[in-house]
Amino acid sequence: MDERDDRLVGNVELVAAGGFDALARVGYLDSIVAHIITNPRGALKGLPFSDPASPRSAPVREGYATGPGGARMQLIVHGGAGSAPDDPESRQEVLDEAAATGTGEPTPTAAVVAAIGVLERAPRFNAGVGGAIQDDGVVRTDAGIMTDEREVGAACSMPGVRDAATVARTVMTETPHVLVADDHAVSLAEGFGVETEADLTTERTRERWADLSPPDEGDTDERLAWVREQFGGSDTVGAVAVEDGKIAAATSTGGRWCALAGRVGDVPQVGSGFYATPAGGASATGAGEDIARMTLSRLAVERLEAGDSPETAAEHAIDELAVETDGGAGIIVLDDEGRVGSAYNTDAMQTSTAEQS
């Protein structure tokens, strides 16, 4: 086929190899009506971090990477929802690298862990190195992972552990549990060869912490007042992958700034920071307490199960969050056919998509 049609639907260009008649013959016609994008090489581009026309959705939030069925590895990653970054171009390069790394893995589970691993090693993101410092001066990491077969693993409140997503996968594959916490999670990580004494601070986070003056640990009321005043930030990283209808979703974080030592947010809570079923998967980012109150990732995936597109499911979840809370958040969604969607109500959320070549 060398025939090609280029048409516009709203603000989205539909580019289809083989023409619209060919698309109809293989069952893509409904996708066209739904503004789903297929390009002549069958590959989605990385999604920019913001859209001047819409402060809450990426300009291309949904599309097929290879066509219905997701026969090849397809993946979407996010670098956290929050304020607009100072260096979006360099962050986007790392996100693109993470997405490409994930698509080279043999399974969706390996894909999301590998993609997130790139971001956990990059100090520009709040996961692993560069994580938020809690009120005792320590960075603690959390992560969770789930597959379409209801396999779940999570680990939380881990000082010195950069590769939190790897530990979450270890919990899922090597233990009978779904969540292991604190020093016990660190010991488990060490037992499986994961580095557990990493310096998770950066020059930027050390300087920020040096400018703060937390009260003495002995005065609980004074310390809680200080935490309420200083507590904030919301960045996280996450990924969702599909191959031949098999799904995995994972999320990893360095937490929120100046939280009480040992605070755990939405990220390692199944259904909140991450969720997957045979219909698809989701990874959330933002104000963790509010995401947990809404079980935001579960809310999005349930919309997939009800027949919504990933774009609609993502938007619905963020709309519901806005109605019930004052929190800022974002979410990425990928279904079993390889369609992606994302939405956010913060200033920015950078994402990237890739497929196996």
C-alpha positions in Angstrom: 0.0 0.0 0.0 1.4 3.4 -0.9 -1.8 5.4 -0.8 -1.9 7.9 2.1 -4.5 10.2 3.6 -3.8 13.2 5.8 -6.9 14.7 7.5 -7.6 16.9 10.5 -10.2 16.1 13.2 -10.4 19.0 15.6 -6.8 19.8 16.4 -5.5 16.3 15.8 -4.0 15.2 12.5 -4.9 11.6 11.5 -2.2 10.1 9.3 -3.0 6.6 8.0 -0.9 4.4 5.8 -3.1 2.7 3.3 -5.9 5.2 3.3 -9.2 5.4 5.1 -10.7 2.6 3.1 -8.0 0.2 4.2 -8.4 1.3 7.8 -12.1 0.5 7.6 -11.3 -3.0 6.2 -9.1 -3.8 9.2 -11.5 -2.3 11.7 -9.8 1.1 12.4 -12.8 3.2 11.4 -14.1 3.5 14.9 -10.6 4.6 16.0 -10.7 7.4 13.5 -14.0 8.7 14.8 -12.4 8.5 18.3 -9.5 10.7 17.2 -7.0 7.9 17.5 -3.8 8.5 15.7 -1.8 6.1 13.5 1.2 7.4 11.6 2.7 5.8 8.4 5.4 4.1 10.4 3.0 2.9 13.1 4.9 4.7 15.9 3.8 7.3 18.4 6.0 10.3 19.1 6.9 11.4 22.6 4.2 13.5 24.2 5.2 17.1 25.1 4.8 18.2 28.7 2.1 20.9 28.1 -0.4 22.1 25.6 -1.1 25.9 25.4 -4.6 25.1 24.3 -5.3 22.8 27.3 -3.7 23.1 30.7 -4.8 19.6 31.8 -4.1 17.3 28.9 -1.1 16.5 26.7 -1.7 17.6 23.1 -1.7 14.0 21.9 -3.1 11.9 24.7 -4.2 8.8 22.8 -3.1 6.7 20.0 -2.1 3.3 18.6 1.6 2.5 18.6 1.2 -0.5 16.3 -2.5 -1.0 15.9 -5.2 -2.9 17.8 -3.9 -5.8 19.8 -0.6 -4.4 21.0 1.3 -7.3 19.5 4.7 -5.5 20.0 5.9 -3.9 23.2 4.4 -0.5 23.7 5.0 1.8 26.6 4.1 5.2 28.1 6.1 6.8 30.9 5.6 10.0 32.9 8.0 12.2 34.9 5.6 13.5 37.4 2.8 16.1 37.6 3.5 19.4 39.2 4.9 22.8 38.4 6.5 23.5 35.0 10.1 22.3 35.1 13.0 24.7 34.6 14.7 22.3 32.1 11.9 20.6 30.1 14.0 19.7 27.1 16.7 17.8 29.1 14.0 16.1 31.2 12.2 15.0 28.0 15.4 13.5 26.6 15.7 11.3 29.7 12.0 10.4 29.5 12.5 9.4 25.8 15.5 7.3 26.8 13.4 5.6 29.5 10.6 4.7 27.2 13.0 3.4 24.6 14.8 1.3 27.2 11.6 -0.3 28.3 10.6 -1.4 24.9 13.8 -3.4 24.6 12.7 -5.7 27.4 11.1 -9.1 26.9 8.0 -8.7 29.1 5.8 -5.7 30.2 6.9 -6.3 33.8 10.6 -6.0 32.8 9.7 -3.1 30.5 8.2 -0.9 33.2 10.9 -1.7 35.7 13.7 -0.9 33.2 12.0 2.4 32.1 11.5 3.5 35.7 15.1 2.5 36.5 16.4 5.1 34.0 14.3 7.8 35.8 15.4 6.6 39.3 19.0 7.2 38.3 18.3 10.7 36.9 18.5 13.5 39.5 16.0 15.6 37.6 13.2 13.4 38.8 11.7 12.8 42.2 12.5 9.1 42.4 15.6 7.3 43.5 18.4 9.8 43.3 17.0 13.3 43.8 14.1 12.2 46.0 12.4 14.5 48.5 13.9 14.8 52.0 11.7 14.0 55.0 11.7 15.9 58.2 14.5 14.0 59.7 16.8 14.7 56.8 16.5 11.3 55.1 15.3 10.4 51.6 13.0 7.3 51.6 11.8 5.7 48.4 8.5 3.9 47.6 7.3 1.9 44.6 4.6 -0.5 43.4 3.9 -2.7 40.4 0.9 -4.7 39.2 0.1 -6.9 36.2 -3.1 -7.9 34.3 -3.0 -11.2 36.2 -3.5 -9.4 39.5 0.1 -9.9 40.5 1.1 -7.1 42.9 4.3 -6.0 44.7 5.2 -2.9 46.6 7.9 -1.6 48.9 8.0 1.6 50.9 9.9 3.9 53.2 13.3 2.6 52.1 16.4 4.8 53.0 19.4 4.3 50.7 17.5 2.3 48.0 17.6 3.9 44.6 16.0 1.1 42.6 12.7 1.0 44.3 10.8 -0.4 41.4 13.2 -3.3 41.3 12.4 -4.0 45.0 8.7 -3.8 44.3 9.1 -6.4 41.6 11.1 -8.6 44.0 8.2 -8.5 46.5 5.8 -9.5 43.7 7.8 -12.3 42.3 9.8 -13.7 45.2 7.5 -13.3 48.3 3.9 -14.2 49.2 3.3 -10.6 50.1 2.1 -7.5 48.3 3.9 -4.8 50.5 7.1 -4.8 52.5 8.1 -1.7 54.5 11.0 0.2 56.0 14.2 -1.6 57.1 12.6 -4.9 56.3 12.2 -3.9 52.7 15.8 -2.7 52.7 17.0 -6.0 54.0 15.0 -7.8 51.3 16.5 -5.6 48.6 20.0 -6.3 49.9 19.3 -10.1 49.9 18.5 -9.9 46.2 21.5 -7.8 45.2 19.9 -4.4 45.1 22.1 -1.5 46.3 20.9 -0.3 49.7 23.4 2.4 50.8 23.1 4.8 47.9 23.3 8.6 48.5 19.9 9.7 47.2 20.5 13.4 47.7 21.8 15.8 45.1 23.5 19.2 45.3 20.1 20.8 44.6 18.3 18.8 47.4 21.1 19.3 49.9 21.1 23.1 49.3 17.3 23.2 49.7 17.5 21.2 52.9 20.3 23.4 54.3 18.0 26.4 54.0 15.4 24.8 56.3 15.4 24.8 60.0 13.3 21.8 61.4 12.5 21.9 65.1 13.9 19.5 67.6 12.4 16.0 67.4 11.3 16.1 71.0 8.5 18.7 70.6 5.8 16.9 68.6 3.4 19.8 68.4 6.1 22.2 67.1 7.3 19.6 64.6 3.8 18.9 63.2 3.3 22.6 62.8 6.5 22.8 60.9 5.6 19.9 58.7 2.2 21.4 57.8 4.0 24.6 56.8 6.8 23.0 54.7 5.1 19.8 53.4 4.7 19.8 49.6 5.8 18.8 46.2 4.2 16.0 44.1 6.5 14.6 41.4 6.6 10.9 40.8 7.6 8.7 37.9 5.7 5.8 36.4 5.2 3.6 33.4 2.6 1.3 31.8 3.5 -1.3 29.2 1.6 -3.8 27.0 2.7 -6.6 24.7 0.2 -9.0 23.0 -2.5 -7.9 25.5 -0.3 -8.5 28.6 -0.2 -5.4 30.9 2.1 -4.1 33.6 1.9 -0.8 35.5 4.4 0.6 38.0 5.1 3.8 39.9 8.2 5.0 41.9 8.8 8.0 44.1 11.0 9.8 46.5 8.0 11.1 48.3 7.1 14.7 49.2 9.2 17.4 50.8 9.4 17.7 54.6 6.9 14.9 55.3 7.1 13.2 58.7 9.8 10.6 58.7 8.2 7.4 57.6 5.3 9.0 55.7 4.0 6.9 52.9 1.7 8.2 50.1 -0.2 6.7 47.3 2.7 5.2 45.3 3.0 1.8 46.9 -0.8 1.5 47.5 -2.4 -0.8 44.9 -5.2 1.0 43.2 -3.9 4.5 44.1 -0.5 5.0 42.6 -0.7 2.1 40.2 -3.2 -0.5 39.0 -3.7 -3.0 36.2 -6.3 -5.5 35.0 -6.8 -7.3 31.7 -8.4 -4.1 30.4 -5.3 -2.0 30.9 -3.1 -0.2 33.4 -2.6 3.2 35.0 0.1 5.1 36.9 -0.7 8.2 38.9 1.4 11.2 40.1 0.7 14.2 42.2 -0.6 14.9 45.7 -0.4 11.4 47.2 -2.8 11.8 50.0 -5.6 12.9 47.7 -4.7 10.2 45.1 -5.0 7.6 47.8 -8.3 9.0 49.0 -9.7 8.6 45.5 -7.8 5.3 44.6 -7.1 7.2 41.4 -5.5 4.5 39.2 -8.2 2.0 40.0 -10.8 4.7 39.1 -9.2 5.2 35.6 -8.9 1.4 34.9 -12.4 0.8 35.9 -13.5 3.3 33.2 -11.5 1.2 30.7 -13.4 -1.9 31.9 -16.6 0.0 31.3 -15.6 0.7 27.7 -14.1 4.1 27.8 -11.0 5.0 25.8 -7.8 5.6 27.7 -8.1 9.3 27.1 -11.6 9.5 28.4 -10.7 7.3 31.4 -7.7 9.5 32.3 -9.8 12.7 32.0 -12.6 11.1 34.1 -10.3 10.2 36.9 -8.8 13.7 37.1 -12.2 15.3 36.9 -13.4 13.1 39.8 -10.3 14.0 41.8 -11.0 17.7 41.2 -14.6 17.4 42.4 -13.7 15.5 45.6 -10.4 17.1 46.6 -8.2 20.2 46.1 -5.3 18.1 45.0 -3.2 18.3 41.9 -2.5 15.2 40.0 -1.9 13.5 36.7 -2.3 10.0 35.3 -1.2 7.9 32.3 -3.4 5.1 31.0 -2.7 2.3 28.5 -5.2 -0.3 27.4 -4.8 -3.9 26.1 -5.0 -2.7 22.5 -2.0 -0.4 22.9 -4.0 2.9 23.1 -2.6 5.6 25.4 -4.2 8.5 27.3 -3.1 11.0 29.9 -4.6 14.0 31.8 -3.5 16.3 34.6 -4.7 19.4 36.4 -1.3 20.7 37.4 0.9 23.1 35.5 2.7 20.4 33.6 3.2 16.6 33.2 5.9 15.3 30.8 5.4 12.0 29.2 6.9 9.9 26.5 5.7 6.9 24.4 7.7 4.2 22.5 7.2 0.9 20.8 9.4 -2.1 20.1 11.2 -1.6 16.8 
